[in-house]
Amino acid sequence: MITIYHNSRCSKSRSTCELVLSTYNTANEPVEVVEYLKTPLTVGQLKALHALLGGPLLDMVRTNEAEYAALGLDADGVTNDQLYEAIASHPILLQRPIVVRNGRAVIGRPPENVAALFG
C-alpha cells in the first residue's frame, strides 16, 4: 500500500502524485490519496508519520505559512507536542506531499524524492 498525503492545490503535490501513479508504481500497488486539508491527521497519526520520516519534526512543518508565525510557533521553546497539536488543528502547516510505502516515508519536495521509496 502506498499512501500519499496530498494537497490538490499544490503543484509539487500534484507532480508527486503523478510520478507515483504513472512512473514509480510499476507493480500497481494499491494507492490511497489522503487529502489532509479535508481530513486532518490526528496527533497520533502525525507522530506515527514523523517516526516513518525520521529527522527533525520541523522538516514536516511548513514554516513559511502565515499560521506558523501567527500561532507563535517560531518562538524559542516550542515543544514537539505543541507542533503536533498545531498541525492537527491547522493542517495547512503539514509539509506536502508526504508519501509512505513499506514502512518508510519521504517528503516529495522535490517530487523526485519519492524515487527513494521505490529503489
C-alpha positions in Angstrom: 0.0 0.0 0.0 1.2 3.5 -0.9 -0.2 6.4 0.9 0.1 10.0 -0.4 -0.7 12.9 1.9 -1.8 15.3 -0.7 -2.9 18.9 -1.2 -4.6 19.2 -4.6 -3.9 22.9 -4.8 -0.1 22.4 -4.6 1.7 21.9 -7.9 4.5 19.9 -6.2 1.9 17.6 -4.6 0.2 17.1 -7.9 3.5 16.4 -9.6 4.4 13.8 -6.9 1.1 12.1 -7.2 1.6 11.8 -11.0 5.1 10.4 -10.6 3.9 7.8 -8.1 0.9 6.8 -10.2 2.4 6.8 -13.6 6.1 6.2 -13.2 7.2 4.6 -9.9 4.3 2.3 -9.1 5.1 -0.3 -11.7 3.8 -3.1 -9.5 0.4 -1.5 -9.5 0.3 -1.4 -5.7 -2.9 0.0 -4.1 -2.6 3.8 -3.6 -4.5 5.8 -1.0 -4.5 9.5 -1.6 -5.3 11.4 1.7 -6.4 15.0 1.1 -5.3 16.0 4.6 -6.8 19.5 4.4 -10.2 17.8 4.1 -9.4 15.0 6.6 -6.8 16.4 9.0 -4.5 13.9 10.7 -4.7 13.4 14.5 -1.8 14.0 16.8 -1.3 10.2 16.9 -1.2 9.9 13.2 1.2 12.8 12.9 3.6 11.2 15.4 3.5 7.9 13.5 4.1 9.7 10.2 7.0 11.6 11.8 8.5 8.4 13.0 8.4 7.0 9.5 10.1 10.2 8.1 12.8 10.4 10.8 14.7 13.6 11.2 13.6 16.8 12.9 9.8 17.4 13.3 10.3 20.8 11.7 11.1 19.1 8.4 7.4 18.2 8.2 6.2 21.7 9.1 5.5 24.4 6.5 7.3 27.2 8.4 6.6 29.7 5.7 2.8 29.6 6.2 1.2 32.6 7.9 -0.3 30.3 10.6 3.2 29.3 11.7 4.1 32.8 12.9 0.6 33.7 13.9 0.4 30.8 16.3 3.8 31.7 17.8 5.4 28.5 16.6 8.5 30.5 15.6 9.2 31.4 19.3 12.0 29.8 21.3 11.0 26.8 23.4 8.1 25.5 21.3 7.8 21.8 22.0 7.2 18.9 19.6 3.8 18.4 21.4 2.8 22.0 20.6 3.8 21.5 17.0 1.8 18.3 16.6 -1.2 20.0 18.1 -0.8 23.0 15.8 -0.6 20.7 12.7 -3.6 18.7 13.8 -5.6 21.9 14.3 -4.2 23.7 11.3 -3.4 21.1 8.7 -2.1 23.7 6.2 1.1 23.5 8.3 1.8 19.9 7.2 4.6 19.8 4.6 3.4 18.3 1.3 3.2 15.9 -0.2 4.3 13.0 2.0 4.5 9.5 0.5 4.5 6.4 2.6 5.5 2.9 1.4 6.7 -0.2 3.1 7.2 1.4 6.5 9.2 4.4 5.1 8.2 7.9 4.2 9.6 10.8 2.3 8.6 14.4 1.6 8.0 14.8 -2.1 9.8 18.2 -2.4 11.1 17.9 -5.0 8.8 15.3 -6.4 11.8 13.1 -7.4 12.5 12.4 -3.7 9.8 9.7 -3.8 12.1 7.6 -6.0 13.9 6.6 -2.8 10.9 4.5 -1.8 10.9 2.5 -5.0 14.6 1.7 -5.4 
